Amino acid sequence: GVVEEMAQSLDEAREELAHAVGEQVRAMRDTLRDFATRVRAASPVQVLARQRQLLEQFGARIAGGGVRRVADARQLLAGLGGKLEALSPLAVLNRGYAIAFGLPDGRVLKDAAAVMPGKKIRVRFAKGMVRAEVEEVE
């Protein structure tokens, strides 16, 4: 009868309720697990660890680039130093040339017409200087 039908309905309702509660518990457990994962990922310790790792990576890149730039600059400087040395007046003198200066003003003489016979000049060589008197202008 009626009592048996009610008992069966009650058992079915109890099973449905147990199933529904179980589903809710599983959903809540999954939500809690996701939240815990996010909290761990956002914890100051984890954030700091990630930031420290990024900082170390950037530092390594900067250091590598700096070393490379310094090496490139040294190479460029050495090349420019060689060119500058080749253009140096002393390098010209070492190749056998001399520089004549008018006296008493010390100006570089670029034209023979700037001096007259009997005029005193100073001549600079790669090693040393002399004072001379102009005998003739050609």
C-alpha positions as CSV (number, residue, x, y, z in Angstrom):
1,G,0.0,0.0,0.0
2,V,0.2,3.6,0.7
3,V,2.9,3.3,3.4
4,E,5.1,1.2,1.1
5,E,4.7,3.8,-1.7
6,M,5.6,6.6,0.7
7,A,8.6,4.7,2.0
8,Q,9.8,4.1,-1.6
9,S,9.2,7.8,-2.4
10,L,11.2,8.7,0.7
11,D,14.1,6.4,-0.3
12,E,14.1,7.9,-3.8
13,A,14.0,11.4,-2.4
14,R,16.8,10.6,0.0
15,E,19.0,9.2,-2.9
16,E,18.3,12.3,-5.0
17,L,19.2,14.5,-2.1
18,A,22.4,12.5,-1.4
19,H,23.4,12.7,-5.1
20,A,22.6,16.5,-5.2
21,V,24.6,17.2,-2.0
22,G,27.5,15.1,-3.4
23,E,27.5,17.1,-6.6
24,Q,27.5,20.4,-4.6
25,V,30.3,19.1,-2.4
26,R,32.4,18.2,-5.5
27,A,31.7,21.5,-7.1
28,M,32.7,23.4,-3.9
29,R,35.8,21.3,-3.6
30,D,36.8,22.1,-7.2
31,T,36.2,25.8,-6.6
32,L,38.2,25.7,-3.3
33,R,41.1,23.9,-5.1
34,D,41.1,26.5,-7.9
35,F,41.0,29.3,-5.3
36,A,43.9,27.8,-3.4
37,T,45.9,27.5,-6.6
38,R,45.3,31.2,-7.4
39,V,46.1,32.2,-3.8
40,R,49.4,30.3,-3.9
41,A,50.3,31.8,-7.3
42,A,49.5,35.3,-6.0
43,S,51.2,34.9,-2.7
44,P,53.9,37.5,-2.0
45,V,56.5,34.8,-1.8
46,Q,55.6,33.4,-5.2
47,V,55.3,36.9,-6.8
48,L,58.7,37.9,-5.4
49,A,60.3,34.7,-6.6
50,R,58.9,35.3,-10.2
51,Q,60.1,38.9,-10.1
52,R,63.5,37.9,-8.8
53,Q,63.8,35.4,-11.6
54,L,62.9,38.0,-14.2
55,L,65.3,40.5,-12.7
56,E,68.1,37.9,-12.9
57,Q,67.3,37.2,-16.5
58,F,67.2,40.9,-17.4
59,G,70.5,41.5,-15.5
60,A,72.2,38.7,-17.5
61,R,71.0,40.2,-20.7
62,I,72.2,43.6,-19.8
63,A,75.5,42.4,-18.6
64,G,76.0,40.4,-21.8
65,G,75.1,43.4,-23.9
66,G,77.4,45.7,-21.9
67,V,80.4,43.3,-22.3
68,R,79.8,43.1,-26.0
69,R,79.4,46.9,-26.3
70,V,82.6,47.5,-24.4
71,A,84.5,45.0,-26.6
72,D,83.1,46.7,-29.7
73,A,84.0,50.1,-28.4
74,R,87.5,49.0,-27.6
75,Q,88.0,47.6,-31.1
76,L,86.6,50.8,-32.6
77,L,88.9,52.9,-30.4
78,A,91.9,50.8,-31.3
79,G,91.1,51.3,-35.0
80,L,90.6,55.1,-34.6
81,G,93.8,55.3,-32.5
82,G,95.8,53.7,-35.4
83,K,94.3,56.2,-37.9
84,L,94.9,59.1,-35.6
85,E,98.5,58.0,-35.1
86,A,99.0,57.8,-38.8
87,L,97.8,61.4,-39.1
88,S,99.8,62.7,-36.2
89,P,102.4,65.3,-37.0
90,L,105.0,63.2,-35.1
91,A,104.2,60.2,-37.4
92,V,104.8,62.5,-40.4
93,L,108.1,63.6,-38.8
94,N,109.1,60.0,-38.3
95,R,108.7,59.4,-42.0
96,G,111.5,62.0,-42.6
97,Y,109.6,65.3,-42.9
98,A,110.4,68.4,-40.8
99,I,108.3,71.4,-39.7
100,A,109.8,74.9,-40.0
101,F,108.7,77.7,-37.6
102,G,109.3,81.4,-38.1
103,L,111.0,83.3,-35.4
104,P,110.3,85.0,-33.1
105,D,106.5,84.4,-33.5
106,G,106.7,80.6,-33.8
107,R,104.2,80.3,-36.6
108,V,104.4,77.3,-38.9
109,L,106.0,78.2,-42.2
110,K,103.9,76.9,-45.1
111,D,105.4,79.0,-47.8
112,A,109.1,79.8,-48.6
113,A,108.0,83.3,-49.6
114,A,107.2,83.9,-45.9
115,V,110.9,84.2,-45.0
116,M,113.8,86.3,-46.3
117,P,117.5,85.5,-46.5
118,G,119.1,86.2,-43.2
119,K,115.9,85.4,-41.3
120,K,116.2,83.0,-38.4
121,I,113.9,79.9,-38.3
122,R,113.5,76.9,-36.1
123,V,113.1,73.4,-37.6
124,R,111.5,70.5,-35.8
125,F,112.5,66.9,-36.7
126,A,111.2,63.6,-35.4
127,K,114.0,63.8,-32.8
128,G,115.0,67.3,-31.8
129,M,115.1,70.8,-33.2
130,V,117.6,73.2,-34.8
131,R,117.8,76.9,-35.2
132,A,118.9,78.0,-38.6
133,E,119.4,81.1,-40.7
134,V,117.9,81.3,-44.2
135,E,120.6,81.7,-46.8
136,E,118.5,81.7,-49.9
137,V,114.8,81.4,-50.8
138,E,113.9,79.4,-53.9
